[in-house]
Amino acid sequence: MSHKRAVVSVVGKDQVGIIAKVTTVLAENDVNILDISQTILQDFFTMMMLVEINKPDDLENLAEELNKVSSTMKLKIDMQREELFQSMHRI
Amino acid sequence: MSLAFQEIQETIRMIQMEKLDIRTVTMGISLRDCIDQDPSRTQQLVYDKITSSAKYLRRTADKVAEEYGIPIVNKRISITPASELLGAATKEDAVALAETLDKAALATEVDFIGGFSALIHKGITKGDAVLLDALPEALSRTSRVCGSVSAATTKTGINMDGIKRLGEIIKEASELTAEQNGIACAKFVVFCNPAEDNPFMAGAFHGTGEQEVVLNVGVSGPGVVLHALRRYPEADLGEVSDVIKRTAFKITRAGELIGREVAERLNTSFGIMDLSLAPTNAMNDSVAEILEEIGLERVGTHGTIAALALMNDAVKKGGAMASSYVGGLSGAFIPVSEDNGMIKGIEDKALSLSKLEAMTCVCSVGLDMIALNGDASAASISGLIADEMAIGMINKKTTAVRVIPVQGKREGDMVEFGGLLGRAPVMGLNPFSSEKFIKRGGRIPAPLQALIN
């Protein structure tokens, strides 16, 4: 994979420790956060991060660990390659 | 340029809540180098070529879908029209070829393989005749093989001998799969002016103008368009068109990105993006509901054709702006059994077969997935096909017929096909006979529009 940037989105009921848990997983997998924004939308915690993945060949492990956080904290966590967003909205 | 919060949100909403998906990646494979005088040798070559070319198709598509977080629902293969491989074959060989294709589809784990097809719009070759003879058995003995026949074009007119035969073939295929509600007919479509790069089944085949191996992509998002329109309840029709256009643009961009990525990883060239609003039985994934959102109380009422024309055109405009390689059948599909809104329209008696025929003048395909009463005569089905071919021929557009006579069912009954194919209320054909018209045979000459050189 030549491009390594992805968008991680986290949506769910607000609670203590969401950012801590998610960013810990990212840090442990050598994923660098380039940009982060977070807000409460209609009572839902909503966070978007632009990240740089340094070990793109080991995405499965990262996805699996994010899944664990996702199920223990009842959050919806998605990771998608950045180009998708760029191509849909920018000419 | 950094991404805006709203853009990220919009994309995620479109995919997760509004059912935006890449409906299909379809690998087109030329099989012309597999032709051999010995039919069993041809079958072996065909199997080898398909399974080697598409070996990584499914795996690669799944991987790309996961990375980009956008589902690729179907993985499919289309091949050179099989009749070209059958010049020296018998009917039994042709059925065996269909079974070979089925096996190849199973081995490569694709959902469907299309191209058990013949192009007979001007006349019938030996291979075409063999294929036509074998069609009913081939479709009923296999589960993943789809077939199509081109029976008319604007340039050549309508092959009425062929259409007479097709009525009989559809009847026979329905009878052979009577226990499964005539499911074989759901895998077969008759075309006027077929598109050679169409990635959607049952009409996909790898046309003669295509390259060796190519990857075509079909994207669909009726749900996304519906939700977009719901945000503008007061918009006038010019603005409605604009909303659809903008939405189609974004959907197309996503599709082309994914298509190119899959093609690159498979080391094949990217063919076309087919942007079609193709419904599914999922909630809010209906073309009919878009028409109703535009302002019709129920699809089929007065104004339906105008609304459909507006939508179809706006989809094409948005798609054409977003990608230079838009092809296939891009526009709106109006299959009955796969669209909850269409089913409701028929149940409420707002939508009739005649209105559906009229709608095909402005939609991207034609009469699609319509269940007919089981006692419909072959001549009446041929008549229905001939009407649809005439609409396509005169209007220089693609039209198609995919109808399913269901044995033992009568008008008003509901038929379940299961899975992607959905369910459909049975529609009755006109009780008056078309027998004499169909029996005349011959070819309806090409219209004046053919002389445009």
Chai-1 contact restraints between the chains, C-beta under 6 A:
chainA,res_idxA,chainB,res_idxB,connection_type,confidence,min_distance_angstrom,max_distance_angstrom,comment,restraint_id
A,V7,B,I8,contact,1.0,0.0,6.0,A-B,restraint_1
A,S9,B,I12,contact,1.0,0.0,6.0,A-B,restraint_2
A,S37,B,F5,contact,1.0,0.0,6.0,A-B,restraint_3
A,M48,B,I8,contact,1.0,0.0,6.0,A-B,restraint_4
A,D78,B,G69,contact,1.0,0.0,6.0,A-B,restraint_5
A,Q80,B,Y68,contact,1.0,0.0,6.0,A-B,restraint_6
A,Q80,B,G69,contact,1.0,0.0,6.0,A-B,restraint_7
A,R81,B,E67,contact,1.0,0.0,6.0,A-B,restraint_8
A,R81,B,Y68,contact,1.0,0.0,6.0,A-B,restraint_9
A,L84,B,Y68,contact,1.0,0.0,6.0,A-B,restraint_10
A,F85,B,L3,contact,1.0,0.0,6.0,A-B,restraint_11
A,F85,B,E7,contact,1.0,0.0,6.0,A-B,restraint_12
A,F85,B,I8,contact,1.0,0.0,6.0,A-B,restraint_13
A,F85,B,T11,contact,1.0,0.0,6.0,A-B,restraint_14
A,S87,B,R253,contact,1.0,0.0,6.0,A-B,restraint_15
A,S87,B,L257,contact,1.0,0.0,6.0,A-B,restraint_16
A,M88,B,T11,contact,1.0,0.0,6.0,A-B,restraint_17
A,M88,B,K250,contact,1.0,0.0,6.0,A-B,restraint_18
A,M88,B,R253,contact,1.0,0.0,6.0,A-B,restraint_19
A,M88,B,A254,contact,1.0,0.0,6.0,A-B,restraint_20
A,H89,B,E7,contact,1.0,0.0,6.0,A-B,restraint_21
